[in-house]
Amino acid sequence: MNKLNKSQFKPTAETIGFFIRTLTVLIAPLVQTTVFSAPSQELAKISANELNQQTNAAMCAQCHGTNGVSEPGSSIAGIAGMPSPRFIQRMNDYALSPPNASVMARLARGLTQEQIEGLAIYFEKQPSHSVLKNQL
């Protein structure tokens, strides 16, 4: 049997793919049990619907603050604690406004009615902290 030295070994896509698949099979269970066990257990407590709501709500955080609680002194209103019907109505109004009326008009047009309703439920559940409900 001939010995293969480094200069003779030329990896192909097939051998690299085999190596990656083998590594994945060997390492994945170890990584999953050590790294992902706690987050996986937490995610298991959250329904798929709630997870979807949280994911969609993340896009609102840039302007409206984490969980819809705006920063003190911000000119952008917080949406945490906003009643669902009011949230839905405002988003639908934004979606019907002229195309370049505001950032909110463009964002609202990109959401389905189901996503808007999910966001409404999510933000209604969030504590409003310093935001006064009558300002919403």
C-alpha positions as CSV (number, residue, x, y, z in Angstrom):
1,M,0.0,0.0,0.0
2,N,1.3,3.4,-1.0
3,K,1.6,6.1,1.6
4,L,-0.3,9.3,0.7
5,N,1.7,12.5,1.5
6,K,0.2,15.9,1.8
7,S,1.2,17.1,-1.6
8,Q,-0.8,14.2,-3.2
9,F,-4.0,14.8,-1.3
10,K,-6.4,17.1,-3.1
11,P,-9.7,17.4,-1.4
12,T,-12.8,17.4,-3.6
13,A,-16.2,18.8,-2.8
14,E,-17.3,15.3,-2.1
15,T,-14.6,14.6,0.5
16,I,-15.2,18.0,2.1
17,G,-18.9,17.4,2.2
18,F,-18.4,14.0,3.8
19,F,-16.0,15.5,6.4
20,I,-18.5,18.2,7.3
21,R,-21.5,15.8,7.5
22,T,-19.4,13.4,9.7
23,L,-18.4,16.2,12.0
24,T,-22.0,17.5,12.2
25,V,-23.2,14.0,13.2
26,L,-20.5,13.6,15.8
27,I,-20.6,17.1,17.3
28,A,-24.3,18.1,17.1
29,P,-25.5,16.0,20.0
30,L,-22.7,17.4,22.2
31,V,-23.4,21.0,21.2
32,Q,-27.1,20.6,21.6
33,T,-27.0,19.2,25.1
34,T,-24.4,21.7,26.4
35,V,-25.1,24.9,24.6
36,F,-28.8,24.8,23.6
37,S,-30.4,22.9,26.5
38,A,-31.4,25.9,28.5
39,P,-32.7,28.1,25.6
40,S,-34.5,25.0,24.2
41,Q,-36.3,24.4,27.5
42,E,-37.3,28.1,27.6
43,L,-38.5,28.0,24.0
44,A,-40.5,24.9,24.7
45,K,-42.5,27.0,27.3
46,I,-43.4,29.6,24.6
47,S,-46.0,28.7,22.0
48,A,-45.2,29.0,18.4
49,N,-47.7,31.9,18.2
50,E,-46.1,33.8,21.0
51,L,-42.6,33.3,19.5
52,N,-43.9,34.6,16.2
53,Q,-45.4,37.6,18.0
54,Q,-42.1,38.3,19.7
55,T,-40.2,38.0,16.5
56,N,-42.5,40.4,14.7
57,A,-42.4,42.8,17.6
58,A,-38.6,43.0,17.4
59,M,-38.9,45.2,14.3
60,C,-40.9,47.8,16.4
61,A,-38.2,48.0,19.1
62,Q,-35.9,50.2,17.0
63,C,-38.3,53.1,17.3
64,H,-40.8,52.2,20.0
65,G,-38.4,50.7,22.5
66,T,-38.0,47.2,23.8
67,N,-41.4,45.5,24.3
68,G,-42.9,48.8,23.1
69,V,-41.7,50.9,26.0
70,S,-40.2,54.0,24.5
71,E,-37.3,55.8,26.1
72,P,-38.2,58.7,28.5
73,G,-38.3,62.0,26.5
74,S,-38.7,60.2,23.2
75,S,-40.8,61.9,20.6
76,I,-42.0,58.4,19.5
77,A,-44.9,57.1,21.6
78,G,-44.6,53.8,23.4
79,I,-47.0,51.1,22.3
80,A,-46.7,48.8,25.3
81,G,-50.1,48.4,26.9
82,M,-52.0,49.8,23.9
83,P,-55.4,48.1,23.7
84,S,-55.6,45.7,20.8
85,P,-58.5,47.3,18.9
86,R,-56.7,50.7,19.0
87,F,-53.4,49.2,17.8
88,I,-55.2,47.3,14.9
89,Q,-57.1,50.5,13.9
90,R,-53.9,52.6,13.9
91,M,-52.0,50.0,11.8
92,N,-54.8,49.7,9.3
93,D,-55.0,53.5,9.1
94,Y,-51.3,53.7,8.4
95,A,-51.6,51.0,5.7
96,L,-54.3,53.1,4.0
97,S,-52.4,56.4,4.2
98,P,-50.5,57.8,1.2
99,P,-47.5,55.6,0.2
100,N,-44.8,57.9,1.4
101,A,-46.7,59.5,4.3
102,S,-44.4,57.9,6.9
103,V,-42.2,55.0,7.9
104,M,-45.2,53.5,9.7
105,A,-47.2,53.6,6.4
106,R,-44.5,51.6,4.7
107,L,-44.2,49.2,7.6
108,A,-47.9,48.6,8.0
109,R,-48.3,47.8,4.3
110,G,-45.7,45.0,4.7
111,L,-47.7,43.2,7.4
112,T,-50.6,40.9,7.0
113,Q,-53.7,41.4,9.0
114,E,-52.8,38.3,11.0
115,Q,-49.4,39.8,11.9
116,I,-51.0,43.1,12.9
117,E,-53.4,41.2,15.2
118,G,-50.6,39.2,16.7
119,L,-48.6,42.4,17.4
120,A,-51.7,44.0,18.9
121,I,-52.1,41.1,21.3
122,Y,-48.4,41.1,22.1
123,F,-48.2,44.8,22.9
124,E,-51.5,44.9,24.8
125,K,-49.9,42.4,27.2
126,Q,-46.7,44.4,27.8
127,P,-46.6,46.6,30.9
128,S,-46.5,50.2,29.8
129,H,-44.4,51.5,32.7
130,S,-44.2,55.3,32.2
131,V,-46.5,55.5,29.2
132,L,-49.9,56.8,30.2
133,K,-52.7,54.7,28.7
134,N,-54.8,57.8,27.8
135,Q,-52.0,59.0,25.6
136,L,-52.2,55.9,23.5
